[in-house]
Amino acid sequence: KAALAQAPGELLQATLKQEPEGRVWEIEIKQADGKLFDIECSDSTGLIVETETRVASAADPAFAAIAKIDEAAARVKALEAKPGTVERVEFELEAEGKASYEYDIKTAEGDYRVEVDAASGDVVETSSELLEIGGV
């Protein structure tokens, strides 16, 4: 409810992730104008902990203005963190003005999301996917 209140639209997917701080739901929402949001809510409190705007590609002007490394280099970093098969990459603009590549990676141990900072190339988050509902 909190995610849809912040970004009213169509719920595309909900993914329960285990992060170092605890379990969070990542809610993917598409608004009527086509704008995409990934909103993370705490599994225990339901409060929003992070909001990201998703863009179509690294060529998006807002993303490109921040990014210092390309997607291929970011992919290498993500696969170093979690060796496996990349199933999807997203290009995200974060509320605090950062840009990141977010990879869904299938490994022998399970499914993971690995986030790579588009400016520094650092892996800033790795979380295991516990449950995924819906999908695009």
Residue pairs with C-beta under 8 A, 6 or more apart in sequence:
1 46
2 39
2 41
2 46
2 47
2 48
3 25
3 27
3 29
3 37
3 39
3 41
3 48
4 11
4 27
4 29
6 37
6 39
6 48
6 51
7 29
7 31
7 37
7 39
7 51
8 29
8 31
9 29
9 30
9 31
9 32
9 35
9 37
10 29
10 30
10 31
11 27
11 28
11 29
11 134
12 28
12 29
12 30
12 36
12 134
12 135
12 136
13 27
13 28
13 132
13 133
13 134
13 135
13 136
14 25
14 26
14 27
14 28
14 132
14 133
14 134
15 25
15 26
15 28
15 113
15 129
15 131
15 132
15 133
16 23
16 24
16 25
16 43
16 129
16 130
16 131
16 132
17 23
17 24
17 25
17 26
17 113
17 127
17 128
17 129
17 130
18 127
18 128
18 130
19 125
19 127
21 49
22 42
22 43
22 44
23 42
23 43
23 44
23 130
24 40
24 41
24 42
24 43
24 49
24 50
24 127
25 40
25 41
25 43
26 38
26 39
26 40
26 113
27 38
27 39
27 40
27 41
28 36
28 37
28 38
28 54
28 134
28 136
29 36
29 37
29 39
30 36
31 37
35 53
36 53
36 54
36 55
37 51
37 52
37 53
37 54
38 51
38 52
38 54
38 90
38 92
38 102
39 48
39 50
39 51
39 52
40 48
40 49
40 50
40 51
41 47
41 48
41 49
42 49
50 94
50 95
51 94
51 95
52 92
52 93
52 94
52 95
52 100
53 92
53 93
54 90
54 91
54 92
54 93
55 62
55 63
55 91
55 92
55 93
56 91
57 63
57 91
58 64
58 67
58 70
58 71
58 91
58 101
58 118
60 91
62 93
62 99
63 91
63 93
63 99
63 118
66 93
66 97
66 98
66 99
66 118
66 119
67 99
67 118
67 119
68 118
68 119
68 120
68 121
69 116
69 118
69 119
69 120
69 121
71 89
71 101
73 121
74 101
74 103
74 116
74 118
74 121
75 86
75 89
75 101
75 103
77 116
77 121
77 122
77 123
78 86
78 101
78 103
78 105
78 114
78 116
78 123
79 86
79 103
79 105
80 123
81 114
81 123
81 126
82 105
82 107
82 112
82 114
82 126
83 107
84 105
84 106
84 107
84 108
84 112
85 105
85 106
85 107
86 103
86 104
86 105
87 104
87 105
87 106
87 111
88 103
88 104
89 101
89 102
89 103
89 104
90 101
90 102
90 103
91 99
91 101
91 118
92 99
92 100
92 101
92 102
92 115
93 99
94 100
98 117
98 118
98 119
99 117
99 118
99 119
100 115
100 116
100 117
100 118
100 124
101 115
101 116
101 118
102 113
102 114
102 115
102 116
103 113
103 114
103 115
103 116
104 111
104 112
104 113
104 129
105 111
105 112
105 113
105 114
110 128
110 129
111 128
111 129
111 132
112 126
112 127
112 128
112 129
113 125
113 126
113 127
113 129
114 123
114 125
114 126
115 123
115 124
115 125
115 126
116 122
116 123
116 124
117 123
117 124
